[in-house]
Amino acid sequence: MDASIYGTLFDSLQRTVRDYPSRPAYAVPPMQGRAYHPNGWEVTWAQTLAAVEEKRQIYQAAGFGHGHRVAILFNQRPEFFFHYYALNALGASIVPINPDYRRDEIRYVVEHSEASLALAIDDRLEDMQAATHDIDDAPPVVSFDRFPDRLPPPARSGVDAVAGPQTEAALLYTSGTTGRPKGCILTNEYFHSFGACYLSLGGRLAFRLGEERMFNPLPLHHANCLSVSMPCMLLAGGCLIFPDRFHASTWWSDLLATDATVVQFQGIIPNILLKLPSRPQERMHRVRFALCAGIEPSQHEAFEKRFGFPVVEMWAMTETGRLISDNHEPRAIHTRAFGRANAWVEVRAVDDQGNDAAPDAPGELVIRHSAATPRKGFFSGYLKNPEATEEAWRNGWFHTGDAVTRDADGRFYFVDRKKNIIRRSGENIAAAEVEACLTAHEKVKQTAVLAVPDEVREEEVMACVVAKSPADVSDPAAREALARELFAWCFERMAYFKAPGWILFVDSLPTGTSAKVQKIHIFPASVDPRQKPDAIDLRALKKQRATPAH
């Protein structure tokens, strides 16, 4: 499949405006108390193009063009798209900045990306100014909310070139597991590949052109919304709806208020929604299907039955430019299945030597477009880090770092990130499996499972648990009792070696704006979690069960 035929995102915007001028393009739900659009907001495709043209003229008059980047700290403002398409029309690129970033992190992204201009919403303007003031060739900083009619020209001249499919459209920084985030160079073809792939999958993901209204509560600086939802709705002539963030208390009223027909989210959201009290609104929506990464298999069927729409499991990464999904019936909803190869991607599970893993045996997920053009539609590389780019693209395949299995019919099943595999006495334990078991317990609100050192068994399983009720962990005796209850719960449902050998109750777990737990931020690198005063040692309980007599 070839997404280069679409040209630039601005080219697609013009086509969509021609086909669906009066259809809504972007919307936000009403949210009293919010500083911007508290009563909700919606804009048509024709209105979007008009607003884009205003911004384009301002950028063009200042000399912005091919080869320039503009860093934007905007916190889910829908007007972000006016800047995005305007810069795209000129061949310039955007650098979305995570609104949770502090000054040092902002400085790194602006400096590393060599941004020619930095925009920030007013309540972060001072942070942006402080973060960039002593950068060599520091970019001018202007208000996103009070965007001026005239801009200072970029310090460096642009490149005399016509924007096309291979032109950089965005530089998106990954969260990274070690060191600084890596900047993924993303072209127009990359975004179109994601959108066209999504639209073409069919089955349970059957889009109606010009009709869908997609609700995605995940942030626009994150690939789930910016790389997948945005180009899908752009090509389909649909409406992309996004709140400032996920709100469990208003989730169903937001879907009703915005007339959403499609939903896209991460697996933590179904878990939260299932634990809410039942309310009439949860069956009054018009949602036809949801696309989700990482729904717990034990919750999948219950979610669909309670709320009345299918949740299609998927897999993708910022770097990939396409997704894989379990979108055709019969779906394997009681497993971690995420689908098969499709017209956009070739897929394998390989062992450490690069050979195909045996059916049902764990291996690393590797993918490519095709043997002839393996990188077509993928990210163009990590900015200023060719070594990391080539390391990811070993032997003509992109190495995802995800551990998966493949069955005899070619369906793939997610196991865990390779780095989240715990190696205990020769057994490989997926942290995600233990987390799923613990999360199913009625007294658990949230959990993160880690590998900790073990002097005898190499590594041991440690669970950091947020209890649903503070009363359950109010004193040492209560914590010990609940820890043993959770251990017994896991011990009964999994192989003995998978049960947590250590449990530590915590008040909260650090999460990113995509609602995923950031495990690398739970403890500093120098801290041994086993030495925390409240860590409960349960290793003596991990005894292998006697084999029953036959």
Secondary structure, DSSP 8 states (H G I E B T S, - for coil): --GGGG--HHHHHHHHHHH-TTSEEEEE---TT-SS-TT-EEEEHHHHHHHHHHHHHHHHHHT--TT-EEEEE-SS-TTHHHHHHHHHHTT-EEEE--TT--HHHHHHHHHHHT-SEEEE-HHHHHHHHHHHTTSTT---EEESTT--SS----SS--------TTSEEEEEE---SSSS--EEEEEHHHHHHHHHHHHH-BTTB---TTT-EEE--S-TTSHIIIIIIHHHHHHHT-EEE--SS--GGGHHHHHHHHT--EEEEETHHHHHHHTS---GGGGS----EEEEE---HHHHHHHHHHHSS-EEEEE--TTTSS-EE--SSS--TTTTEEE--BTTBEEEEE-TTS-B--TTS-EEEEEES-SSSTTTTS--EETT-HHHHHHHTGGGSEEEEEEEEE-TTS-EEEEEEGGGEEEETTEEEEHHHHHHHHHTSTTEEEEEEEEEEETTTEEEEEEEEEESSGGGGSSHHHHHHHHHHHHHHHHHHS-GGGS-SEEEE-S---B-TTS-B-GGGTS-TT--GGGSTT-EE-GGG---------
